Amino acid sequence: MVDALGRHSSTKFTCFQHEQSAAMAADAIWRTTGKVGVTMATSGPGATNLITGIACSWFDSIPSFHITGQVNQSESRESLGAEVRQAGFQETDIVGMVKPITKWAHKVESIDDLVESLDLALIKASTGRMGPVLLDIPMNIQKELVSEDQKRKALQNKSKTSDTNSKSNPTLKNFLSDSDRPLVIIGAGLALSSGAKETQNWCESFGIPYVATWGAISYLDRSKNGYLGTIGVYGSRLANWCVQAADKIVVLGSRLDNRQRTGNPNGFAPYAKILVFDVDIEELKKYKIHDNYKTVEFNLKESQILLNESMKNYKDSTWQIQISNIKKEINNGFESSVNFGELNPYTAVQKIQSKFQANSIVVSDCGANLCWVYQPYQPDSSYLFTAGGNSPMGYSLPAAIGAQISNPQKTIYCFIGDGGLQMNIQELQTLVNYNLPIKIIIQNNFGYGIIKQFQDAYFDGRYFATGEGYSQPDFKKIAGAYGISYQKITNENELDNLKFEGKVEIIDLHFSPNSLITPKTEMDRFIHDQFPYPEDNSIRLLPYDYPSNPSKLGGISASTV
């Protein structure tokens, strides 16, 4: 198959150093172009190396297409009629391994099966709740010739009819008609369905406040008045406060995981009735144990159906006045995480962002460095993304490569931690090999910062395997080995004088090893009650009494807050 691609004059491919990186790059291609990224890998370890990248696409509902080689059918375990561990060399049941993290995984049985499966796989990947697919193709089928009739059949443009349809025409008007403090949560599912901007405009027109998940923010104009920020454990104080104070919440395409509701979902939105729209019925089933949730299976690609009625106007309501007042009191705490003279991670991100070219693409990695990008990131024309659900270390470098090869006219910026860079450091060779002018910004805190902060809070600051046992190379020497431009930044003056060049380069930002993520909701806290804690408790307590039913708050009382 690789040979056939190489001989095909109109086909271009990019060689990565590691299959994991190829899968992550394919994930980024759809995020930045809306086109399905495709990988090809050999059997055995080549196929299993794809798994982490496939999981990124699965958890974030990103369509991607993965093609793996397999041993000859005559050399397979099935041909022996016995349950041996392995028959052919590197024979591995990749289909069985990835079935839980793909929309469809299939081992091809014949050339006719391949012709049918190619089109079917693309349809499955890109309809309904989207996601990755995998085809496993034995060597003997790879060697077969495709007839002209089969070729025409494979290249037919079949109807891409969605595999799920909205079962009802629900309206928001009835749900919100008696609301005094309404709120809309815009999730990545709505954003991926192209309904985020339309919903934002609808909220603005009626003065309904709205918040977003991290996966949705790049699809919104975050300079609008009604936008209150992102929710969750690492979300903004204002957005979280509004969730906790609202009486009716509409959730569009968010699965409300434990980074959004915290590990105690009973303490999420304690005064609110919550209406959740999602295309995935399995996501909706989890709310059955909560009596304050109502769910609707709905394809958010049809979001205009939800927005076709006039609503009560909240622009000058008491609710809006409350929000305006709380805005004046809230401090997100970005300046409190470092000592005097040290480079502040939040300030550094904002200053670097101010130097970005317009309409650029920005990729962030995971852990503390991810929070330091997403929390302070200002509204601009760039497109910001990460692999939010799987969130593996080392994602942003290969994802930046995928973004660059599919968007050669744009400037790509890659934020990554010192630990994350070492996960896929081999892809620096891919950058050099293809002369990709990606800007790599290392947020270097000399350890695994997000875990160290957990160890501070719950393990008396014992940095086992995060500080103690952790090490890093001299990144300047690494850059030199690859022939990549390198700059080290240790203070704000150097940061102010930073200028990006028109080639691949590494910017090594040196932060204190004790740099913290702030604000952050710690365990057994409500999402509006975030570290660092205001001395006067002005934001920690809501202006309403908590419900008296202890089961509503999972046994946690307001007094413990």
Beta strands, then each sheet from edge to edge (+ up, - down):
strand 1: 37-41
strand 2: 64-70
strand 3: 104-107
strand 4: 132-138
strand 5: 182-186
strand 6: 210-212
strand 7: 227-230
strand 8: 248-252
strand 9: 273-278
strand 10: 293-297
strand 11: 361-363
strand 12: 383-385
strand 13: 412-417
strand 14: 439-444
strand 15: 485-489
strand 16: 505-510
sheet 1: 1+ 2+ 4+ 3+
sheet 2: 7+ 6+ 5+ 8+ 9+ 10+
sheet 3: 12+ 11+ 13+ 14+ 16+ 15+
end
